[in-house]
């Protein structure tokens, strides 16, 4: 059932779960345990179908809330406002626009005009049929109230919105507010790129602000293609995330053969490190986490001895966008949602052939079944290198990424108008071949960091086009570099691009966009 209420001055459209009632039982544990059978059938199936996870329902259960499909007696009592034996509170289950549920009782928070005296304000509350529960002391005429005569707090919110004596009237939802998420892996503390506390000479907050993004999404359902020389696909922090479309090209100088499998895939410490930055798993007993720790990793190995043709690289790019280019019977629906590569020469120009250019344009335009594929590529390492001389990373369909330090400063990478983003890439911690972990430095690792953050943003709004997601990454970035760094009127700097990636802001911005 569609419902409405007001929040921060905006009319909110929400959904009431039909024929589900939330009841908070008294402290009698035995009474709470038998409540469902006496009040009606369990509604946990309906809760799960509404997208509510076990962690949330378990938390409510610990707080003595039960969700039931009410029997006739319970339904009649609920509708008439009669007390339910053994219950401390009852409410309706509301799914809000962000997908989270709240239990709506008759409780609201309201604020009246500050020009009213306390006596005048409380007379207004009484005239509106509201009962004061608590007067809050951090703003004038701010109250916790109950609306016993209203259908519920949502209905009261809508009704009171038209009363010019009230600044606002908002439902006081009972909701699950867990502790802020933080991975438990022992290596996580060293991954300053995710949470920089200022250790080792760093600047607190000089990171991609990812923990707030993880409170909302871990990148589930997004496929990130990582193109590199090879990978340790059996690494404990990668294996569970490696998708079936992963594969490798052999080293034939002409007509390389592609195998859609990780068995026999060449190994590379560089590729393994990159893959871990993008999507290493989390909360195991071994390591840390990647930017999008529940994304699917599409590992595509080519040029395994670092010698090969752009044609093979081009095939890898096209395959990432549409696997049917290499595997018959596959299709574009199995392609990547985000692509990242860190291949290319350092401190040197890199001419791009037409085949690779066509592959990049094909992927960028046709990837994600026509929505477009966002392509991240590591720019060259080396101070004051002209990024425009690298025709791959400076291509209009490629996002060139350079690297930042734990003090939010750029660090010896290519520069120029084509640089788009900067991300942590100096002394960062990630996965190593052979099951280990280590520290390394390079734009190679900044690029998958940025790509993983883009995967988080895309996961909260999967209908975004490539251009929309690209704009999200630009607009959400932090303008770093200190007082001497100047960004132009478009928000761009040749060393920092549009700024250092900010995962939390990217997720928030993406969620609010209309595709």
Beta strands, then each sheet from edge to edge (+ up, - down):
strand 1: 2-7
strand 2: 10-25
strand 3: 40-42
strand 4: 65-70
strand 5: 87-95
strand 6: 101-104
strand 7: 107-112
strand 8: 131-136
strand 9: 142-146
strand 10: 166-171
strand 11: 223-228
strand 12: 247-249
strand 13: 258-259
strand 14: 296-301
strand 15: 338-341
strand 16: 374-378
strand 17: 398-404
strand 18: 419-424
strand 19: 428-431
strand 20: 437-440
sheet 1: 1+ 2- 4+ 3-
sheet 2: 1+ 2- 5+ 6-
sheet 3: 8+ 9- 7+ 10-
sheet 4: 13+ 12- 14- 11- 15- 16- 17- 18-
sheet 5: 19+ 20-
end
